[in-house]
């Protein structure tokens, strides 16, 4: 009917694998080394895909990591494959800044709770991506080079893991789950 009205027919849909192969081919032909990250938009049962099926191994993986969501399984697999973790929301969106352990350790190291949590991420070898809208906090968050957390305290902070995933989608899911009870 579309052709009878003078409207051209829709081109056939390309399969996902065709699009992926096109993207990989473009990346291989590009100059320089593009950043081949791995998305973590959905929860993965297998933390990373089988790299033997890919032409290139990702160089980084953006994961929500902080002392209350350590994601050790994903971090171990990434380390095994030489993939750098980009830790977003390393401050747990300020939901645990007043946690007794964080307050106690930040007093011990004479730093803010935010600086302590950023330093924890850095000592685990992650690229940390803290977010703030206030200039003073941005500057303050960058001043984490003057101290190092002792190994025993790092272990204590690792033990705070409660799989706290922050963000609007997670809050909506919690509300939905409570409504179903």
N, C-alpha and C positions, 0 to 999 in steps of 0.2 A: 504494500500500500504506500510506503514511503517513496518508492521509486515512481509510482504513478503520479504523485503530487509534486514531483520535481525535487524532492528532498533526497539527497544521497543516502544510501544504506550505511548503517554503522559499520565501522571496520571490526573485524573479529577480535574478540578479547585475547590478549596475550596471556599465556600461562605464567604463573609466578616464577617458575624456573627459567623461562625465557627472559623475563625482566631481570632476574638476579644475574644470569649469565651476561646480559648486556651491561649491567652495572660493573660486574667484575672485569669485563673486557675493557670498559672505559677506564677503570682504575688502573689496569695493567698498562694501558697506552698513555696514561697521564704522565706529565713530567713531575719529578720529585716523588716524595713518598706521602700519599694521602693517609689520613688517620682512618684506620679501619676498625672502628669500635664495634661493640656488641650491645644492642639495646636490652634493657631489663624492664620493659614496660609490662610484661606479663610474668607471672611466677613460673619458673621453669622447674620441671621435675628433674631433668638432667641439667645441671648448671650451665654447661656450655655444649654447643653442637660438636659433632664429630669433625675434627679438623682435617681428617684425611680426605673428606669430600670437598673441601674448599681449596681454592688456589692459594689464598693468602690467609695467614693467621692474624686475627685482630691484634692491634697494638695496645688497646686499652678497653676497659669495661667500666661503665658508669654504674655504680651500685650505692644504694643508701647504706652507709656504714657509720656507726658511732658506738660508744661503749654499751649502749642499750640494744644494739642490733649489730652484732659482730660479723655475721655472715662468714664464718670460718670455712665452711665447705666451699663456697664460691671463691674465697680468697686463696685457699690451698690449690684449687684447680687452676686458677689464673697464674699463680706462682709457678706451678708445674709447667705451664706452657709459655712462660715469659710475658704474660699480659699484665700491664700496669692497671691497678685499681684506681679509678677516679672516685673518691668518696664524696658524694653530695649529701647535704644535710648532716654534716659532721657534728653539729650542735644539737641534733634531735629537735630542731625547730624550737629550741628553748623550753621544751617540755620537762626536762630533767635538770635544769640548772641549779635547782635548790635541793637536789637529792643529797642526803646526808653524807654519803661517801664522796661525792664530787665536791661539796662544800669543804669537807675536812681536808681532802687532798689539795685543793686549791689554796687553802690557808697554809698548809705545810710548805708548798712550793712558792708562796707569795705571788700568786697569779690569779687571774679571774677564772671562773668555771669554764668559760668559753676557750680561753687559752689552754687550759688543761686538756679539754676534749680535742682540740686541734693538735696539740702536742702528742696525744695518744695515737691519733691517726698517722701522724708523721713518723713516729717511732715504729709503727707497723709497716712502714714503707709505702704508704698510699699517698697519692696526690690528693690534697684536701681542698674542697671547694666550698668554703663557708660563705654564707650570704648575710649581708646587713645593708640597711639603707642609710644608716648614720655614719658619717665620715669618721667620727671618733672611734666607733667600734671597728670599722674597717682597719684603721691604723693599729688599734689595740690587738686585733686578731692576728695581725702580721708580726707582732712582737713575741714570738714563741721560741726564739733561738737562745735565750738567756738561761734556760734550764733544761734538764732532762729528767724524765720520770724514772725512778728506780725500778728495777725488774720486779720486785715484790709488789709494788704499787700498780704496775702494769697488769700483773696477774689479778690483783683485786679488781681493777677496772674491767678486765676481760670477764670476770665473774658477774658483772652487772647485766649481762645479756638477758633480755626478756623478749627478744624479737619485736621490739617496738618499731613499727613501720609508721612513719608520719606522712601526712598529706591528706588532701580533701577526699580522695577516693577511699582511703582507709577509714576515715571518719564516717563516711556514708555507709560503708559496709558494717561498721560496728553498730550504727544506729539501726540498720535493717536487721541485723542478727538479734539485737535486743528486742525489737518489735515482734519478731517471730516467737520469742519465748513465752 
